[in-house]
Amino acid sequence: MFPCSNMLGPGLISIAGHATPIKELLWLLSLFAGIIICKIVYQLTGAISPFFFTGYVKLDWQKKLEWNNRGFSTFHALLVAAASLYLLLESDLFRDGAQDELMINRTSAFSDSILGISAGYFLADLAMIFYYFPALGGMEYVLHHGLSMFAIVQSLLSGQAQMYIFMVLFTESTTPFVNLRWYLDVAGQKNSRLYVCNGVALFLGWLVARILLFLFFFYHMFSHFDLIKKVYPLGFYSLLTVPPGLALLNIVWFWKIAKGLIKTLRKARHSQ
């Protein structure tokens, strides 16, 4: 049981007294919407891919499985990155002085819906990873998805620290570049100019969205530590542990991306 929690409505955990029956219904609908969207995009990816890549029909079942899986992975990444950018920069939800409510406690129906949809995605993808393990990724993906879903669900149920969750969700903006690299590799386009350009874009995007942004994340969090201490206990300690864990994973993956980019650039130079 979470600290400072009680059971409300249909039985969801309420943290810090945030939940109401209407909010619980919104969370459940958003969660199921995320799962259903994944299913629809997965099927749609398989249906339209032969029209863009004739070699799709010749792929084995495992390659087709990952091809379609990366379809809804890309869709989720674009959705949450766009929503995070809007909530963090365009809306007044987390802007200093825009509301009387403390920044750490601000939520909206839109922000809750996006978090619910994202939780549905991570749940659906994690289920596929376990079911087909290790075809869709190893334990590092399980750890990443598990930490992400743990943080999202806590923020959703407590209504706290959503600003920081959306900062982390914006890092998903690099996922389309990761997926495009895999698609080009499977399509036999590793020597194409698009593959090289995508590799450079992935390196720069990862540097900005998953390395520098995390540095700003930690700076912002500790410069507002008086607010962070108002988060309920489990959420407080999660903010101190989960983001560093994700940051460490990002650094490891960044090192692999950098090595891959160097190898690709060397090969491209020798082929000229």
N, C-alpha and C positions, 0 to 999 in steps of 0.2 A: 504493500500500500504506500502511496506517495504521502510525504508529510503534508500536513495542513489540507487533507483531502476528505471528501465525503461523497456519498453516492446520490445522484439526482436522476430524475426523469427515468428514461429507459435503462439506466444502470451504468452509464459512462462515469468515469472518474472525474470529479470536479476538483481542480487544484486552486487553492486560494479563493474559493467561492466564486469562480468566474463563470461556471457553466449555468445555463438556463435551458429549459426544454427546447426553445426555439433554436438556440445555438447548437445544442446537441443534434437536432434534426439537420441543421445546415452542415455540420461536420460529417455526419453519416452520409448525407447525399453527395457531398463533395468527394468523400473517400470512394464511394461506389462509382461516382462519375469518373474519377481518375482511373479506376480499374477498367471500366467499360471503354473509355477512350483508348487505353492501351490495347485492348482487344480489337477494337475497330481499326486503329492505325496499323496494327500487326497484320490483320487480314488485308487491308487496303494496300499495304506495302507489297505483299506477295502478289496481289492482283495486278498492280500497275508496273511492277519492276520489269517483266518481260518486254514491255513496250519501250523501255529505255536501255535495257541491257539484255541482248538476245541470249547471252550465255547463262542467264539466270536459270533457265529450265534445265541446264546440264549440271548445275551444282548438286552436290550430294545433300542429303537431308540436314546434316549438321551445318553446312554453309548457309542453306536456305533459312534454317532456324535462326542463326545469328544475324543474317541479312535482314530478316523481318523484325527481329528484336531491336536492332539498331535503328529501325524506322521509327518505332514509338519512343525510343530513347532520344532521338533527335527532336521529335515533336515536343516532348516534355521539356527538353533543354531550352528550345526557342520560347515556349510558353512562359516558363518560370523566369527566364532571363529578362524577357520583355516586361513581365509583371513586376519583377524586382526593381528594374530600372525606373519604371513609372512610380512605384511606391516610395522609393528612396530619393528620387530627384524631382519628380514632377508634382506629386501630390503633397498635401500639407500634413499627412498623417504623422510623419516622424520629424517634421521641421521644428526647430527650436522656437519656442514662443507661439506656435500656431494654435496650441490647445492648452487648456488648464491642466489636463491629465498629464501625469509624468510620462516622459517619452518611453520609459521601460514598460508601461502598462497600456500603451495605445494599440488598439485593434480596430478593424472594420469588417463588415460582411465580406467585402472583396478580398481583403488579406486572409481572412479565415478560409474562404473558398479556395484560394490558390494553395494554401498550406494543406488543405484537405485533399485536393487533387494531386498534389505532389506526394503526399503520404500514400495515396492510392497507387501512384506510379511505382514508388520504391517497394511497396508491398508486392505488387504484381511482378516486378522485375526480380525481386529477391526470391519469390516463389519459383520462377522459371530457372533462376540460377541454381537453386537447390535441387529442383526436379531433374535438370539435365547436367548436374555437376559432373565434371568441370568444363563442359562444353562452352558455357557462356562466361567463364571467368573463374579465377581461383579465389582463395580466401581473402585476398586484398579487396575484392569487389564485395564480398560478404561483409567485411569490416566497414567499408565505406558506406554501403547501403544501410547497414545496421545502425551505425552512428548517426547518419543523416535522418533516418526515420525516428530514432529515439529523440533527437533534438526537436524535430518538427512536431511530433505528437505532444511533447512536453509543452512547447510554446503555444500550441493550439489549445490544449486543455486548460492551461493556466492564464492565457492571454498576456503573457509577459515575454519580453525580450524578442518580439517579432522583428524588430529592426535588424537585429544581429542575424536572425535566421535568414532574412532576405538578402543580407550581404553575402552569406555563404551560398544561398541558392543562385545568386548571380554568377558564381563560378561555373555553373552548368553551361554558361555561354561558350565554353571551349569544347563541349561535347560534340557539336556538329563537325568540327574540324577533325576530331579523333575518329568519328564514324566515317567521314569522307575519306580519310587516309586508308581505313580498312576496306571500304568499297573499291577504291582505286587499285589497291593491292590485289583483291580477289578478281577484279576485272582485267588484270594483267597490264595495268597502267603505271607501274612503279617508275618507269623511265620517262613519263610524260612531264611536260612543263607544269601542268596543273598539280601533279603530285608534289613537285618541288615547291611551288608557290603555297600550296596548302600546308606543307611542312613548316615553312617560314611563318605563315600566319598562325599555326598551332603553337609554335615556340613563343612568338610575341604575345599571343593571346593568353597563353598559360602564365607567362611571366607577369602580365598585368593583372589578370583575373584571379589567379590562384597563388601568386607569390606576393606581389606588391599589395594587392587588396587585403590579404590576410595580415600584412604588416600594419596597414591602416586600421583594420578590424581590432587588432590588439591595442594599438595606440588609442583608438576611440574608447574601447572598453575600459581601459585603465585610467584614462583621463576623466571618465564618468563613473568611477568606481563607487562613488557615493550612491548612485542610482542602482548599480549592479547589486549592491548589498541589500537592496530592498526586494530582490527576487526571492521567491520561496526557496528553502534550503537545497532541495535536490536540483532545482534549476540553477541555483547559484554555483554549486559545485560542478554541474555539467558545463556551464559556461567557461569554467576554469580548466576543464579537461578535454571535452569533446573537440572544440576548435583546434587546440594544439595537436590532437590526434589526426584530424583531417589535414592540417597543415603539413605534418610529417609525411603523410601519404602523398600529398601534392609535391613535396620536395623530391621524394623518391621517384615519382613518375616524371617530374621535370628533368631529372638527371637522365632518365631513359630517353625522353623526347629529344634532349640536347644531343645525346650520342647518336640517335637515329638521324637527326637532321645533319650532323657533321658527315655521317656515312653517305647520306643521300646527295649532299652537295659535292662531295668528293667524286662520287660516281658520275654525277651530271657533268662535272668539269672534265673528267677523263673521256666521256663519250662525245665531247664537242670536237 
